[in-house]
Structure formats: C-alpha cells, structure tokens
Amino acid sequence: MRLEIIQSMGKEVLRQKKEVIEFTADDGVENEVINLYPDVTFQEFEGFGGAITDASGFVFSQMSREQQDKMLSFYFKEEQMNYQNIRIPIDSGGFSTHSYSAVEEPEDETLESFSFADTKKYILPLLEAASKTAGRPLKLMLSPWSPPAFMKTNGSRRKGGSLKKEYYGRWAAYICRYIQEFQKRGYQVERISIQNEPKAVQEWESCVYSAQQEKTFLKEYLYPALKEKGLSSVEVFVWDHNKERVYERFCKLMDKDTAPMIAGAAFHWYSGDHFETLELIRRAFPEKKLILSESSLEYAGVSPSRERDYALCLAHDLIGNLNHGLQGFYDGNILLNIHGGPNSARHYCDAAFLYNEESKELLQRRSAFFFWHFAHFIQPKAVRIAHSKYTDKLEVTAWKNPAGEIAVILLNKTGKRVPFVLRINGKVLSCYLHPFAIASGVIL
C-alpha cells in the first residue's frame, strides 16, 4: 500500500512537490497520528463546479483561443479539476455588465415578450465552450438575484425590495420559462434556488423574502408551476444565503406539505465557519441535501501574501463544510478581469482566474491550485470516511472514491512545518506538511 501525494506550498511563490510514500506495518505509534477509518462512512458527494455569469462570459470573449482553452481545460477536463456543475443567474446578478430582465413590460401577463438575448450574448458561448471541453453534459443550477423591477415593492431590481404578491404567479412562470430556454438548447437544469441571498439588501440586484414569503411562494406558486410545466424533476433549494441562519430558516420552511418540494439547503460562507449549523440540518433532515452555492472573496489586488491568505481561507472553509455534510460545491465566478469585474454596481471580487485586458495576460490564482486539490481527487459519488487527527494545526478530510481508493486532503495554515503519521487498516507512514501548504493524495 502506498500514498501518492502532491503538496502545493510557499509563502509567496507557489511550488509543488510530488512524492510516493510506502506504508509499513503499524508499530503501535501513538504521537502525531492521523487516523483514517474507511469502513465508517457519511454523505455522498455529487461534484464540484463554479458560476458562469455575464461578467465571466464577457471577459472570456476578450481572451485568445489559447487562453480560453487553458482555462477551460483546467476546470473541465476529467484529468484536471473535472468540474461537473455550473451555477447561472436568472437575469442579471451580482456580476453582470449591465442590469437586465427578460421581460420589461408590466402588461405582459403571458410572457410573450420574453427575450433570452442577454443570456445568449455572453453566458451561452462560455457555457457551450465549457460543455465541449468537458465532453459531457454539465449540470446547471439557476438562481435569481431579483425579479423584474415592475414586480417589486421598491420598483427597482437593486437595493432589496420584495416581490409583490400580485406577481407571485407570473414570477413562478418566469422562472419556469428560464428553465425551458436552457432545456430546449440541450442543457440539463438539475436544480434551482428560489432567491439568491433573500435577507440581503444590496447595491446590486437583490430581493428580500421572509421565511413565510419564501414558503408561500414555493408552496402555492413555484412548485405548482414546475409540476404544470413538467419540470417537477428540477430540484428546488431554499435559503441560498449565509450559514449562520440556515438551520432556523430550514426549520421554518419545512413541514409535511413542503418537505417533498424541497431538495435541500443552499448556503454561502460570508458570515464565517458555522460548520455546526450544517450538522444540525444533517441530523434533523438526513434526507435533504446541503450545497455550497457560492464561494468568493472581495477583491484586494494581486498581492502574493493576500492571495496566499485567501486561498488558505477558502480551503479551510471547504474542508469544514465537507466534514459536516456538504454534498455539492459551486465556486463564485470562474473568471473575472484583473480588477475583479466587470460589475455595473462596482462590487468587485476575486476569482480563481483573472484576465488583464490591457496586457492580455491570464492569471491563474493560488486559489485555483488549492481548489484543484479537492476537485481532482474527490470524485463524483465519493463518500466521506471518518478520521481523527492529533492537532488543530492540520485540517483533514478523507473520501472513498467509487473505485475504492482513498483520497485525503490536508491543510496547514501555519508558518511552520507540521509532521504527521497517517494510519489506516493496520498500516502507517510518516510525512510532514510544509508551511502554508495544501496536500492531496490517493492511497492505493
């Protein structure tokens, strides 16, 4: 038995180290141990992915064919990150070149004026290229940031406001129409969320739902519309906001009537770890799914130290989520420009790939390499296995892939080298993790 391990490390310049380490018989070692228990299993993982937005598609259109192929291969080739899932906004969202809706006319009760032109301009070309690179159907999640302005209490797609009750039915039909537009172009819409960040009042597209409003809209309007249109197989996720309130929201939305309508909870990470809240949902509603629908960071330039800290932070959050029930992961924008945009609201964020439109340079960020350690090694349908570790200086998650091999990911956020002894099935090996390093490997 052996471990094939790759470490990505470095305080400023990222370096990679590859090793093959043979296991030996367990000699009773007690110190510095990480135990893996392949026979104790937890949730099954569905796959990794990211968001294709209007902003991502616009930046993609500016790149050379060679640069496009490099980025897409890294994300979607099976031998690289093997992304399976794509999240796409319904109409403009937090990252769009401009604010737009598919219907602008209040008088259009039957959605006859529905226009898919804005989605076709930048989002579909990037989605098509990603699907072609993957060589397989990608699974889509659609999420609205806001209904059209005329449907809202504040008369604007931005700065919060709520969906007017008289438009609940038309908005449900609108969401169904979006699903159908993707389906008729051959794309698989696997799931939707009811509203992106329903508690947030933002300078960009946003819409507020109370728990009761979200429940009423789902139960009396959206789910019946999905059934009427033959779309009941599309999974519906609720909340789609930060973790600190996801358990309470989920409890308020679930009852005997809504339970069959709700596939699970979608959440973001911006309010902190709150890994325990995922565990609460897992225990109370074991049949429901947990997905991280958005993972992003505010843009802060291209400082090597900041880039390192960001990558460590994102990896820490992902490991914690995985160890508490996560079943699907969507990164934020898969591509932005060097300033963290474009964005009509001047709200800029980081991304795993940034493109400098002046120098024509494509930057692959440290976070891309860190996410690679997860997505490359944890395969779709892998199941999490139990582990224990001797120190909080190391973070660990371990998974059994469909073919039976064990994938393990380790993170060292400290500035010092941390040793460990990996112990599994009566075998051990000794290794260490470099400062500011992430490592992943397969036990064969």
C-alpha positions in Angstrom: 0.0 0.0 0.0 1.3 3.5 -0.9 0.4 7.1 -0.8 0.8 9.3 -3.9 0.8 12.8 -2.6 1.2 16.3 -4.0 1.9 19.4 -1.9 1.3 23.0 -3.0 3.3 25.3 -0.8 5.1 28.6 -0.4 4.8 31.8 1.4 4.7 33.9 -1.8 5.8 31.8 -4.8 3.7 28.7 -5.2 5.7 25.5 -5.6 4.6 21.9 -5.9 6.2 18.7 -4.5 5.2 15.2 -5.5 6.1 12.1 -3.5 5.2 8.4 -3.4 5.5 7.0 0.2 5.1 3.4 1.1 3.2 2.3 4.1 4.7 -0.1 6.7 3.2 -2.2 9.4 1.7 -0.3 12.3 4.3 -0.5 15.1 2.0 1.0 17.8 2.8 4.6 17.2 0.8 7.0 19.4 2.0 10.5 18.7 1.3 12.8 15.7 -1.2 10.4 14.3 -4.0 11.0 11.7 -6.4 8.0 11.7 -8.5 7.1 8.7 -11.5 4.7 9.1 -12.7 3.6 5.6 -15.5 1.5 7.0 -17.2 4.4 8.7 -18.9 6.4 6.0 -21.0 9.6 5.8 -22.5 11.6 2.9 -22.0 11.0 -0.8 -20.5 13.9 -2.8 -22.1 15.0 -6.1 -19.4 17.1 -7.6 -17.6 20.5 -7.9 -18.3 23.4 -10.1 -18.5 27.2 -10.4 -20.5 30.1 -11.7 -20.8 31.3 -15.3 -22.0 34.9 -15.2 -22.5 37.7 -17.6 -19.2 39.1 -16.4 -17.3 35.8 -16.8 -18.7 35.4 -20.3 -17.7 39.0 -21.3 -14.1 38.5 -20.0 -13.9 35.1 -21.7 -14.8 36.8 -25.1 -11.8 39.1 -24.8 -9.3 36.2 -24.4 -7.3 34.5 -27.1 -8.3 30.9 -28.1 -5.2 29.6 -26.4 -6.0 31.3 -23.2 -9.6 30.1 -23.3 -8.5 26.5 -23.9 -6.0 26.7 -21.0 -8.6 27.9 -18.5 -11.4 25.6 -19.7 -9.1 22.6 -19.7 -8.0 23.3 -16.1 -11.6 23.5 -14.9 -13.5 20.9 -17.0 -11.1 18.2 -18.3 -11.6 14.9 -16.3 -7.8 14.7 -15.7 -7.8 18.2 -14.2 -10.5 19.6 -11.9 -13.3 17.7 -13.5 -15.9 20.3 -12.8 -19.4 18.9 -13.1 -21.7 21.7 -12.1 -22.4 25.3 -13.3 -24.4 28.0 -11.5 -26.0 30.6 -13.7 -28.1 33.7 -12.7 -31.6 34.2 -13.9 -31.4 37.6 -15.5 -28.5 39.9 -14.3 -27.0 39.2 -11.0 -24.1 40.4 -8.8 -21.7 40.1 -11.7 -23.1 41.5 -14.9 -22.0 44.0 -17.5 -25.4 45.8 -17.1 -28.8 45.3 -15.4 -31.3 43.4 -17.4 -34.5 41.4 -17.3 -36.0 39.0 -19.9 -39.4 40.8 -19.6 -39.7 44.5 -19.0 -43.4 45.1 -19.7 -45.8 45.0 -16.7 -48.7 44.4 -19.2 -47.2 41.2 -20.5 -49.1 38.7 -18.4 -48.2 35.7 -20.6 -44.5 36.5 -21.1 -44.9 36.9 -24.8 -42.1 39.5 -24.9 -39.7 37.2 -23.1 -36.1 37.7 -24.5 -33.2 35.4 -23.9 -30.9 37.8 -25.8 -28.8 39.0 -22.8 -28.1 35.4 -21.7 -27.2 34.4 -25.2 -24.7 37.2 -25.6 -22.0 36.1 -23.1 -23.2 33.3 -20.9 -24.2 30.8 -23.5 -20.9 31.0 -25.5 -18.9 30.3 -22.3 -21.3 27.5 -21.3 -21.1 25.9 -24.7 -17.3 26.1 -24.7 -17.2 24.6 -21.2 -19.5 21.8 -22.2 -17.5 21.0 -25.2 -14.3 20.9 -23.2 -15.8 18.6 -20.6 -17.1 16.3 -23.3 -20.2 15.5 -21.2 -23.4 17.3 -20.1 -22.8 19.8 -17.4 -25.5 20.1 -14.7 -26.9 23.6 -14.3 -28.2 25.4 -11.2 -30.3 28.5 -11.9 -30.6 31.3 -9.3 -32.5 34.6 -9.4 -31.0 37.7 -7.9 -34.1 39.8 -8.5 -37.4 39.7 -10.3 -38.0 42.5 -12.9 -38.3 46.0 -11.4 -42.1 46.3 -12.1 -42.7 43.1 -10.0 -41.1 44.6 -6.8 -42.2 46.8 -4.0 -39.3 49.3 -4.5 -39.7 49.5 -8.3 -36.0 48.5 -8.8 -34.0 45.3 -9.4 -31.4 46.7 -6.9 -31.4 47.6 -3.2 -33.7 44.9 -1.9 -37.4 45.4 -2.1 -39.7 42.4 -2.2 -41.8 40.5 -4.8 -45.3 42.0 -4.9 -47.9 39.4 -4.0 -49.9 40.0 -7.2 -46.8 38.9 -9.2 -46.1 35.6 -7.4 -47.8 33.6 -10.2 -46.1 35.4 -13.1 -42.7 35.2 -11.4 -43.1 31.5 -10.9 -43.9 31.1 -14.7 -40.9 33.3 -15.5 -38.6 31.0 -13.6 -40.1 28.0 -15.4 -39.5 29.8 -18.7 -35.8 30.2 -17.9 -35.5 26.5 -17.2 -37.2 25.7 -20.5 -35.0 28.1 -22.5 -31.9 26.2 -21.3 -33.6 22.8 -21.8 -34.5 23.4 -25.4 -30.9 24.2 -26.1 -29.9 20.8 -24.8 -28.7 21.8 -21.3 -29.6 19.9 -18.2 -31.1 22.1 -15.5 -30.6 20.0 -12.4 -31.7 22.5 -9.8 -32.8 26.0 -8.9 -32.8 28.1 -5.8 -35.7 30.4 -5.0 -33.7 33.5 -4.4 -30.1 34.4 -4.0 -29.4 35.9 -0.6 -33.1 36.6 0.4 -32.0 38.5 3.5 -29.6 40.9 1.7 -30.3 44.5 0.7 -27.5 45.1 -1.8 -26.5 47.9 -4.1 -26.7 45.4 -6.9 -29.6 43.1 -7.8 -31.3 41.8 -4.7 -34.7 40.9 -3.3 -35.9 40.2 0.2 -38.0 37.2 1.3 -39.1 36.5 4.8 -39.4 32.8 5.7 -43.1 33.0 5.3 -42.9 34.7 1.9 -40.4 32.1 0.6 -42.6 29.3 1.9 -45.8 30.7 0.4 -44.1 31.4 -3.0 -42.7 27.8 -3.1 -45.9 26.0 -1.9 -48.6 27.9 -3.7 -46.9 29.2 -6.8 -43.4 27.9 -7.8 -43.8 24.2 -7.1 -47.3 24.0 -8.8 -45.9 25.9 -11.8 -43.0 23.4 -12.1 -45.4 20.5 -12.0 -47.7 22.1 -14.5 -44.8 22.6 -16.9 -43.4 19.1 -16.5 -40.4 20.4 -14.5 -41.0 18.6 -11.2 -37.7 16.7 -11.5 -35.8 20.0 -11.1 -34.6 20.2 -7.6 -35.6 23.2 -5.5 -33.1 24.6 -2.9 -34.1 27.1 -0.3 -32.2 29.9 1.6 -29.1 30.3 -0.7 -27.6 32.7 1.9 -25.1 32.7 4.7 -24.6 29.7 7.1 -25.3 31.4 10.4 -29.1 31.3 9.9 -29.6 28.4 7.6 -30.8 26.0 10.3 -33.5 28.2 11.6 -34.7 29.1 8.1 -34.8 25.5 7.0 -36.9 24.5 10.0 -39.4 27.3 9.3 -39.7 26.3 5.6 -40.1 22.5 6.3 -43.5 20.9 7.0 -45.4 17.9 5.8 -46.5 19.7 2.7 -43.3 21.4 1.7 -40.9 18.6 2.5 -41.4 16.8 -0.8 -40.9 20.1 -2.6 -37.5 21.0 -1.0 -34.4 19.1 -2.2 -32.2 20.8 0.4 -30.5 24.0 1.6 -28.1 26.1 -0.4 -25.7 28.3 1.6 -22.8 30.8 1.3 -19.9 31.2 3.7 -19.5 35.0 4.0 -20.6 35.2 7.7 -17.9 32.7 8.9 -17.5 29.0 9.6 -20.7 27.9 11.3 -19.9 24.3 10.3 -22.1 23.1 13.2 -25.2 24.5 11.6 -24.8 22.1 8.7 -24.5 19.2 11.2 -27.8 20.4 12.8 -29.6 20.2 9.4 -28.0 16.8 8.7 -29.3 15.4 11.9 -32.7 16.9 11.7 -33.3 16.3 8.0 -30.9 13.5 6.9 -32.7 13.0 3.6 -32.0 16.6 2.5 -29.0 17.9 0.6 -26.5 20.5 1.5 -24.8 22.5 -1.2 -22.4 25.5 -1.0 -23.8 27.6 -3.9 -21.3 30.5 -3.8 -17.7 30.8 -2.5 -16.0 34.1 -3.2 -13.8 36.8 -1.7 -13.7 40.6 -2.0 -11.1 41.8 -4.5 -8.0 43.1 -2.8 -5.4 43.2 -5.6 -2.8 40.7 -6.6 -0.6 40.9 -3.5 1.1 37.4 -3.1 0.6 37.4 0.6 -3.1 38.3 0.3 -3.5 35.8 -2.4 -2.0 33.1 -0.2 -4.2 34.1 2.8 -7.3 34.0 0.6 -6.5 30.5 -0.8 -5.9 29.2 2.8 -9.2 30.7 3.9 -11.2 29.2 1.1 -9.6 25.8 1.7 -10.3 25.9 5.4 -14.0 26.7 4.7 -14.3 23.9 2.2 -12.7 21.3 4.5 -15.0 22.3 7.3 -18.1 22.1 5.1 -17.1 18.8 3.7 -16.6 17.3 7.1 -20.1 18.5 8.2 -22.3 17.2 5.4 -21.5 19.2 2.2 -22.6 17.3 -0.9 -22.0 19.8 -3.7 -19.8 22.9 -4.3 -20.0 25.9 -6.6 -17.2 28.4 -6.6 -18.0 32.0 -7.5 -17.2 33.4 -10.9 -14.9 31.1 -12.8 -13.3 34.1 -14.5 -13.1 37.9 -13.9 -10.9 40.7 -15.1 -7.8 41.9 -13.3 -9.9 44.4 -11.3 -12.4 41.8 -10.1 -15.2 42.7 -12.5 -16.8 43.9 -14.7 -19.7 44.8 -12.5 -22.2 47.5 -13.1 -22.6 48.1 -9.3 -18.8 48.4 -8.8 -18.8 45.4 -6.5 -15.5 43.6 -7.2 -14.4 40.1 -6.1 -11.6 37.7 -6.6 -11.7 34.7 -8.8 -9.5 31.6 -9.5 -8.7 33.1 -12.9 -8.2 36.8 -13.6 -7.6 38.3 -17.0 -5.7 41.6 -17.6 -7.4 43.2 -20.5 -4.6 45.7 -21.1 -1.6 43.3 -21.0 -3.7 40.4 -22.4 -2.3 38.2 -19.6 -4.3 35.4 -18.0 -3.5 34.9 -14.3 -4.1 31.6 -12.6 -4.5 32.3 -8.9 -3.4 30.3 -6.0 -7.0 29.5 -5.1 -7.3 27.7 -8.5 -4.4 25.4 -7.4 -5.9 24.9 -4.0 -9.4 24.0 -5.3 -7.7 21.6 -7.7 -6.5 19.6 -4.8 -10.2 18.9 -3.9 -11.8 18.6 -7.2 -9.1 16.5 -8.8 -9.0 13.9 -6.1 -12.6 13.8 -4.7 -14.6 12.2 -7.5 -18.4 12.4 -8.0 -20.2 9.8 -5.9 -17.3 9.6 -3.4 -18.3 9.0 0.2 -16.7 10.7 3.2 -14.9 8.5 5.6 -14.2 9.1 9.3 -10.9 10.4 10.6 -9.3 11.7 13.7 -6.2 14.0 14.0 -3.8 14.9 16.7 -3.6 18.6 16.3 -5.7 21.6 15.2 -2.6 22.8 13.2 -3.7 20.4 10.5 -7.1 20.2 8.8 -8.1 16.9 7.2 -10.9 15.5 5.0 -10.9 12.0 3.6 -13.1 10.3 1.0 -13.6 6.9 -0.6 -13.9 7.2 -4.4 -16.2 4.9 -6.4 -13.3 2.6 -7.5 -12.4 2.2 -3.8 -9.2 4.2 -3.5 -9.0 6.7 -0.6 -8.4 10.4 -1.3 -7.1 12.5 1.6 -6.7 16.3 1.6 -4.6 18.1 4.3 -4.2 21.8 5.0 -1.5 23.6 7.1 -2.4 27.3 7.6 0.6 27.9 9.9 4.0 29.2 9.1 5.7 26.1 10.5 6.2 22.6 9.1 3.8 20.1 10.7 4.6 16.4 10.9 2.1 13.6 10.8 1.8 9.8 10.8 -1.0 8.6 8.6 -2.6 5.4 9.9 -5.1 3.2 8.1 -6.0 -0.5 8.1 -3.0 -1.6 10.3 -0.5 0.4 8.2 1.3 3.6 8.8 3.6 6.2 7.0 5.4 9.3 8.2 5.3 12.6 6.4 5.0 16.3 7.1 3.2 19.3 5.6 5.1 22.4 4.6 4.2 25.8 5.9 1.1 27.4 4.2 0.6 24.2 2.2 -2.2 22.1 1.0 -1.6 18.5 0.1 -3.8 15.8 -1.5 -3.1 12.2 -2.3 -4.5 8.9 -3.1 -3.9 5.7 -1.1 -3.5 2.8 -3.4 
